[in-house]
Amino acid sequence: MAKKQTDMDIRDAKEEGVALGRRLGHHDAFHAIASRCSAADAESLRQLRESGDYKASNLNWGEFCRQYVGLSRQYVDRLIQRLEEFGPNYFRLSEVVDVSPDTYRLLAPAVSDAGLCFEGQTIELKPENRKQIQSAVETVRGGSRLKQSATPGFAAAFKRLQAAILAAERSIEKPGDRLELTGELHVEWQRIEAKRPPYRR
């Protein structure tokens, strides 16, 4: 019985190793993500984290990120959070021009799979259109409006908040992290409650 269990453990370990190898093989050099991360890279990292396949390396998530990806756990988690909040088009745009999350939030209503809609024209998200896209980004940063309204409402802000909380929860590695997260959420809840107008009869 003991030998049978050992054989099963060995087989399971091999299968985990194969799964990890396949995930790592998706990108020839994960450390390249440090300079330019694609949506496919971010999705591979997200799947690695969600599936737990990285555990086949006998490392925790933070150690795996440092040793295999060449980035901190916090940075990798931010990449995954951006994928979950913005979708693949954020990374498609970032591959053409440098754009911060705050700037993308302004651009997001005008970004689609077809490209960036600016001044009545749809610009495809391709390297050859870098100058046009860069000009549009700089215009937005300067305060000009896109074709669509760029002011996020409560629903959009609440969605980002949910994504941020979910990303923080998924990055928990020790009991103290959960306590810190719930403590910060409680503090923010108290701050919001303190601003509520007094009830009038």
Summary of the structure (lengths in Angstrom):
residues: 201
radius of gyration: 21.5
end to end distance: 74.0
largest distance: 75.4
contacts: 519
relative contact order: 0.08
helix: 69%
strand: 4%
